[in-house]
Amino acid sequence: AGHEIPAAALGVYEQVKDCLPAARKKILITGAGSYIGTAVSGWLSAFGGHYEITQLNMHGDGWKAHDFSIYDTVLHAAGIAHADTGKVSNEEKQLYYEINRDLAVDAAKKARESGVKQFIYLSSIIIYGEGGTAQGGHHRITARTRPQPANFYGNSKWQGDRGVRALGTDRFKVCVLRLPMIYGRGSKGNYRILAELAGMTPVFPLVKNERSVLHIENLCEFIRLMIENEEAGIFFPQN
């Protein structure tokens, strides 16, 4: 597929290749060039041609003419993240809702109308607030924890999360992944900054971290299993 194939993916393929069904699965990844979408494409490419992958650019309206009916699964990886919530104009805030909510729902509607069997939406743990600060310190998320977005970014992801799940049926399986911080090779955000700092400084503070994290390769394999098992529902993958 033109993407780097991780050695770990080849290792997994060697372990499971005799268990894979004969039928190939066709996967559409929306958000061509996205970090997670590109990583998943490279990961799935290791599995001996079992997955046929297409990445779709979602800028503008051209994507609406693309034929969704030939795919088994749509992985919606298009979105905006890593918001500096204190320095964003009202126009920029509106863009978050247009991408994280409206575009996701429109893509899910098109997938359902086209007869796609499964739609995977990449939600975020941010829908529960900004870590412990939103609920006064220690913040453990359980199945009963109610989403409580602390800002427009979290709210845009929460509205997208709800919007795509409302479209699910027995024939159109909606799989929502509420992801923690993703790290690994090529990742963006705080992890990269911390990794660079750790590589340069001889002294690093001892911090008791309780934040859930997820390595990009673990996420890729988790998504592969969601696709292979045709899962539906809400999932919380983490290391």
ZAMARGU-4260 file (C-alpha; in steps of 0.2 Angstrom, whole numbers, plus 5000, padded with zeros to 4 digits):
<rodrens>
0) 5000/5000/5000 | 5015/5011/4999 | 5017/5012/5018 | 5030/5005/5030 | 5025/4988/5037
5) 5029/4986/5055 | 5039/4971/5060 | 5027/4968/5074 | 5013/4967/5062 | 5022/4953/5052
10) 5025/4944/5068 | 5006/4944/5072 | 5002/4939/5054 | 5013/4923/5056 | 5004/4918/5071
15) 4986/4921/5064 | 4988/4918/5046 | 4981/4900/5047 | 4966/4906/5056 | 4961/4920/5044
20) 4946/4917/5033 | 4948/4915/5014 | 4937/4930/5010 | 4946/4946/5009 | 4940/4962/5018
25) 4939/4978/5010 | 4942/4993/5021 | 4940/5011/5018 | 4950/5023/5029 | 4943/5041/5029
30) 4956/5055/5032 | 4970/5051/5020 | 4987/5055/5028 | 4980/5055/5046 | 4992/5048/5059
35) 4981/5034/5064 | 4974/5030/5047 | 4991/5029/5040 | 4997/5018/5054 | 4982/5006/5052
40) 4985/5005/5033 | 5003/5000/5036 | 4998/4987/5049 | 4985/4979/5039 | 4996/4978/5024
45) 5006/4965/5033 | 4993/4952/5032 | 4996/4944/5016 | 4983/4953/5006 | 4969/4948/5017
50) 4964/4967/5019 | 4961/4978/5004 | 4964/4996/5010 | 4959/5012/5002 | 4962/5029/5010
55) 4950/5043/5006 | 4953/5062/5007 | 4939/5070/5016 | 4943/5088/5012 | 4929/5097/5002
60) 4914/5088/4995 | 4923/5076/4983 | 4922/5061/4995 | 4903/5061/4993 | 4905/5054/4975
65) 4916/5040/4981 | 4907/5023/4980 | 4906/5016/4998 | 4896/5001/4993 | 4911/4990/4989
70) 4918/4991/5007 | 4915/4979/5022 | 4921/4992/5035 | 4923/5011/5035 | 4936/5017/5048
75) 4933/5035/5051 | 4950/5042/5055 | 4947/5060/5049 | 4946/5073/5064 | 4954/5087/5073
80) 4963/5085/5089 | 4976/5092/5100 | 4967/5109/5103 | 4975/5123/5112 | 4958/5127/5119
85) 4963/5144/5126 | 4968/5152/5110 | 4955/5147/5097 | 4943/5159/5089 | 4924/5156/5087
90) 4927/5152/5069 | 4940/5139/5073 | 4929/5131/5086 | 4915/5129/5074 | 4927/5120/5062
95) 4929/5107/5076 | 4911/5103/5076 | 4910/5103/5057 | 4924/5090/5057 | 4922/5080/5073
100) 4903/5079/5073 | 4895/5084/5056 | 4908/5075/5044 | 4908/5060/5055 | 4889/5058/5055
105) 4888/5062/5036 | 4901/5048/5033 | 4892/5036/5044 | 4875/5040/5035 | 4883/5037/5018
110) 4891/5021/5024 | 4874/5015/5030 | 4865/5020/5015 | 4878/5011/5004 | 4876/4995/5013
115) 4893/4995/5023 | 4892/4982/5037 | 4903/4991/5050 | 4908/5009/5054 | 4922/5012/5066
120) 4923/5030/5074 | 4938/5036/5083 | 4931/5045/5098 | 4942/5051/5113 | 4943/5049/5132
125) 4943/5068/5132 | 4924/5067/5132 | 4925/5064/5151 | 4934/5080/5154 | 4952/5085/5156
130) 4959/5071/5166 | 4957/5073/5185 | 4954/5092/5184 | 4937/5091/5178 | 4930/5081/5193
135) 4942/5087/5207 | 4957/5077/5207 | 4957/5058/5205 | 4947/5053/5190 | 4944/5035/5187
140) 4933/5031/5172 | 4921/5016/5173 | 4906/5010/5163 | 4895/5021/5173 | 4905/5037/5171
145) 4895/5050/5162 | 4903/5060/5148 | 4906/5078/5154 | 4917/5087/5141 | 4927/5102/5148
150) 4929/5112/5132 | 4923/5113/5114 | 4935/5100/5108 | 4929/5087/5120 | 4911/5092/5116
155) 4913/5090/5097 | 4920/5073/5100 | 4906/5068/5111 | 4893/5075/5099 | 4901/5065/5085
160) 4901/5049/5097 | 4883/5051/5100 | 4878/5055/5082 | 4886/5040/5074 | 4880/5028/5087
165) 4862/5034/5084 | 4864/5027/5066 | 4868/5009/5072 | 4857/4995/5067 | 4858/4976/5067
170) 4864/4977/5049 | 4875/4992/5051 | 4887/4989/5066 | 4894/5005/5074 | 4910/5002/5084
175) 4916/5017/5094 | 4933/5018/5101 | 4936/5030/5116 | 4954/5032/5114 | 4967/5038/5128
180) 4983/5047/5123 | 4991/5038/5108 | 5010/5037/5108 | 5023/5028/5097 | 5034/5032/5082
185) 5029/5048/5073 | 5015/5052/5086 | 5011/5070/5090 | 5006/5079/5106 | 5014/5078/5124
190) 5022/5061/5122 | 5034/5067/5109 | 5039/5082/5119 | 5042/5071/5134 | 5052/5058/5125
195) 5063/5072/5117 | 5066/5080/5134 | 5070/5063/5142 | 5083/5060/5129 | 5092/5076/5132
200) 5091/5079/5151 | 5102/5069/5163 | 5089/5072/5177 | 5070/5068/5175 | 5057/5070/5189
205) 5049/5055/5197 | 5030/5056/5193 | 5017/5044/5198 | 5007/5043/5181 | 4989/5036/5182
210) 4984/5042/5164 | 4979/5028/5152 | 4990/5027/5136 | 4990/5016/5121 | 5004/5012/5109
215) 5000/5015/5091 | 5004/4997/5086 | 4992/4990/5100 | 4979/5001/5093 | 4982/4995/5075
220) 4980/4977/5081 | 4965/4981/5091 | 4956/4989/5076 | 4961/4974/5065 | 4952/4963/5078
225) 4937/4975/5078 | 4936/4973/5059 | 4939/4954/5059 | 4926/4951/5072 | 4914/4963/5065
230) 4912/4971/5082 | 4899/4984/5088 | 4898/4994/5104 | 4909/5006/5114 | 4927/5001/5118
235) 4941/5008/5129 | 4957/5000/5122 | 4973/5004/5132 | 4990/4996/5136
</rodrens>
